[in-house]
Amino acid sequence: MLKWISERMYLPRRGVFALILLGILASLAIAQQERTPHVAKFSIDGAIGPATTDYLERAMEEAEEQGARLFVLQMDTPGGLDAATRDIIQNILASDIPVATLVYPAGSRAASAGTYILYASHVAAMAPSTTLGAATPVQMGGAPGQPQPGQQPDQERRAGSAGKNSDQDSSGEKSADDAESEGASKEGDSTAPKPGSAMERKVINDSVAYIRGLANRYGRNADWAEKAVREAATLTAREALEENVIDIVAKNPEDLIAQLAGRKVQLESGEVTVQEDIAELPVREFEPDWRNELLALITNPQVAYILLLVGIYGLIFEGYNPGALVPGIVGVICLLLAFYALQVLPINYAGLALIIVGALLIVAEVFMPSFGALGIGGVIALVIGSVMLIDSDVPGMQVSRKLIGAVAGVSGLAMLGLLMAVGRSLRKPRVAIDHAMVGRTATVKSVEKDEVLVMIGGEIWSAHSDAELVPGQQVKVIAEQGLWLQVEPE
């Protein structure tokens, strides 16, 4: 009997082992299939921030694990945050796989931070009718006189003389590539802006040294790189190739890949040669996943600003109404998300403090009416703090003025409504408790120990009762005792 049972148990065990073995073999087959030679393609479209860094870092790691032979980075950016840009550059420089960056499609730009990334790439390429440059560091806090990333650098300075020198217009409206080249080259001949403060000079000189180091690393034009930083110079694709700023002009990513076949590329680990049949390999696009999209949403300055306000107001209302729970829970969650976003964004702590103080004053006006003094002061502090909150002039990395105006408008209307309510209450004749109250029906608003608050005719009165009452219950006034009402259930 025991032998029969043992044999019957042995058969299922063999089946289990067979299934496990098949699973392992299938996993190995899938892994081998995924790790096939290919060209990995990434995209930067818009301002460069923490989410961009996270996306590229994880996408490059995943592509390398899957057997990528070449990284193609398609870029169109007006600039971005300094810390995020340097992180991306470090990932590119440390890559064991060649990184070819292409400014694409036509009409795109690699302005400000994009210029640094292009210089850091193992292969720098541009499509026709694209531009790069304007790499002057944007001053935190919006210092005047510095060009905005993506803005034609000397546009404002030349606005007064546009009629005299129309050939210096670099607005990009000329259709011919030669016209674009002419405008961009003449732009670089303008006088370089002279930084005023010691801090501005330090930032400029540090940026010059950084971009010259990247240029010398790959034998590119370091003098023009310095010009792009000091004078915010720009170039078109054709002129960038002539000036030895880029390596290739390609119509599209496929054209770039074809031109790279057999090309020698200098990596951190040494010189490598791109395989001859690189154009025959499949191209895999690595898109941002849900995690990266969530990070991009949270670190959006508009969203971070809204989360901050909701969190502050939620905790304040929870403090004034202990036990409400919902405002406190929502406030804590929103504040945690806001602080996560703010710790990777360039914030001004004075602006953050003003926002907190402004919110406190506005809420204080609700609970301690001061005829508008606290509320108006709170709105002013809130607006000033909101403008100061994000300490950057990078496009896409600021709190929208429209959003700030909307918040200020709603807060102002709330204060106006509160002041009107206070004014009506002051004009309203005082109501004395008399026997006319006896017999009227009231609604219980709250019950705390021996104190009961009831509402009669839109007014809140203190009351007490010998019976147990619950909020929402209808009661009848049976007597008055000074400023208290004696009530009983109906």
Stockholm file with secondary structure:
# STOCKHOLM 1.0

chainA/1-490         MLKWISERMYLPRRGVFALILLGILASLAIAQQERTPHVAKFSIDGAIGPATTDYLERAMEEAEEQGARLFVLQMDTPGGLDAATRDIIQNILASDIPVATLVYPAGSRAASAGTYILYASHVAAMAPSTTLGAATPVQMGGAPGQPQPGQQPDQERRAGSAGKNSDQDSSGEKSADDAESEGASKEGDSTAPKPGSAMERKVINDSVAYIRGLANRYGRNADWAEKAVREAATLTAREALEENVIDIVAKNPEDLIAQLAGRKVQLESGEVTVQEDIAELPVREFEPDWRNELLALITNPQVAYILLLVGIYGLIFEGYNPGALVPGIVGVICLLLAFYALQVLPINYAGLALIIVGALLIVAEVFMPSFGALGIGGVIALVIGSVMLIDSDVPGMQVSRKLIGAVAGVSGLAMLGLLMAVGRSLRKPRVAIDHAMVGRTATVKSVEKDEVLVMIGGEIWSAHSDAELVPGQQVKVIAEQGLWLQVEPE
#=GR chainA/1-490 SS CHHHHHHHHHHHHHHHHHHHHHHHHHHHHHHHHHSCCEEEEEEEESCBCHHHHHHHHHHHHHHHHTTEEEEEEEEEBSCBCHHHHHHHHHHHHHCSSCEEEEECSTTCEEETHHHHHHHHSSEEEECTTCEEECCCCCCTTCCTTCCCTTSCTTHHHHGGGTTTCGGGCCSSCCCSHHHHHHHHHHHTTSCCCCCCSHHHHHHHHHHHHHHHHHHHHTTCCHHHHHHHHHSCCEEEHHHHHHTTSCSEECSSHHHHHHHTTTCEEEETTEEEECCTTGGGSCEEECCCCHHHHHHHHHTSHHHHHHHHHHHHHHHHHHHHSTTCCHHHHHHHHHHHHHHHHHTTSCBCHHHHHHHHHHHHHHHHHHHSCCTTHHHHHHHHHHHHHHHHHBCCCCTTSSCCHHHHHHHHHHHHHHHHHHHHHHHHHHHSCCCCCCTTSTTCEEEEEEEETTEEEEEETTEEEEEECSSCCCTTCEEEEEEEETTEEEEEEC
#=GC SS_cons         CHHHHHHHHHHHHHHHHHHHHHHHHHHHHHHHHHSCCEEEEEEEESCBCHHHHHHHHHHHHHHHHTTEEEEEEEEEBSCBCHHHHHHHHHHHHHCSSCEEEEECSTTCEEETHHHHHHHHSSEEEECTTCEEECCCCCCTTCCTTCCCTTSCTTHHHHGGGTTTCGGGCCSSCCCSHHHHHHHHHHHTTSCCCCCCSHHHHHHHHHHHHHHHHHHHHTTCCHHHHHHHHHSCCEEEHHHHHHTTSCSEECSSHHHHHHHTTTCEEEETTEEEECCTTGGGSCEEECCCCHHHHHHHHHTSHHHHHHHHHHHHHHHHHHHHSTTCCHHHHHHHHHHHHHHHHHTTSCBCHHHHHHHHHHHHHHHHHHHSCCTTHHHHHHHHHHHHHHHHHBCCCCTTSSCCHHHHHHHHHHHHHHHHHHHHHHHHHHHSCCCCCCTTSTTCEEEEEEEETTEEEEEETTEEEEEECSSCCCTTCEEEEEEEETTEEEEEEC
//
